[in-house]
Amino acid sequence: MTSRGRQHLRSESGPLAVTMGEPAGVGGELTLKCWLRRESEHLSPFFAVDSPARLDSLRRGLGLEVPIRQIESTAEVPHVFRDALPVMPIQISVDVTPGQPDSSNSGAVVRSIDDAVATVRRKEAVAVVTNPIHKSTLSRAEFPYPGHTEYLGVLAEVSKPVMMLVSDELRVVPVTGHMALRDAIMALTPNAIVEAAKVSNDALVTHFGIDRPRLVVASLNPHAGENDLFGEEERTIIRPAIELLQADGLDVRGPLPADSLFHAGARTTYDAAICMYHDQALIPLKAIDFMGGVNVTLGLPFVRTSPDHGTALDIAGQGTADETSMLNALKLAARMARRVVTHEGLFLSAHG
């Protein structure tokens, strides 16, 4: 594609919607710092769905030279973004003290997600980039979802969205998500593995430009069960899923012992690893690139990324938060959105 073509896609792609996240955490600081690096990092325009007053107070407290400009429409973003951070306003209920979440503001946190998704569904933005939420604070406010992934699935009317964690060196997908380990093992089924792998395969083609993705499937038990010596799930659950995927034409290998799946040499042999539970996927990725990883939700009718870390309440308001993961989340969201445009354009061209 020519540079002119890339510019055309970029101009049509629209802005990114950035949610507030937990207001007592580091999310606002990350958003402000990313705006300051908009030119050096060649960031696509983005806008915050947040309280303008909160962000202005925060940037003054941190000594960050970030002008805040309230907007009424995302059409204003391209004109505002160069000189100020565009903010689509929502109201918070109580004043924010860094490091001290207040469930009174949970309604605003959820509204920020709702409004950001709505702009994408109306095609006024091309992707949602979410700042970290504080799950226990939302739970105290009777928010019934364990995390962003599950709630975004509800908003998009998708029954089983899939989480992918992405870094420069590794992509991992947990089949089971935010649940106790004993519950994750009980929830593991051939169908769950097949669904996660198929959604991942499709996303690698559409969003990452990999024509023939190579997937590996991790075992659940030590030594891949050692012929049922350490467990039978490999034989009764995981291998049947792999056989179904292979029968459908996917390039899938496994189950492979998880303790030898993530070293440097092994990582060169696949494009994504399908893992059986949350920590099996996240521990290797965070060990390899703790500050740079990005959380991506697959299977939604829109692009969503997020920093691969939490609210960091212990350092909130101190100006020391590292924005690397948020920068990567913004860049990946923009690349994924442009690939969707490219993929759909190629599909339309091929089919008249």
Secondary structure by P-SEA (a helix, b strand, c coil): ccaaaaaaaaaaccbbbbcccccccaaaaaaaaaaaacccccccbbbbcccaaaaaaaaaaacccbbbbbbccccccccccccbbbbcbbbbccccccccccccaaaaaaaaaaaaaaaaaaccccbbbbccccaaaaaaaccccccaaaaaaaaacccbbbbbbbcccbbbbbccccccaaaaaaaccaaaaaaaaaaaaaaaaacccccbbbbbbbbccccccccccccccccccaaaaaaaaaaacccccccccccccccaaaaaacccccccccccccaaaaaaccccbbbbbccccbbbbbccccccccccccccccaaaaaaaaaaaaaaaaaaaaaaaaaaaaac
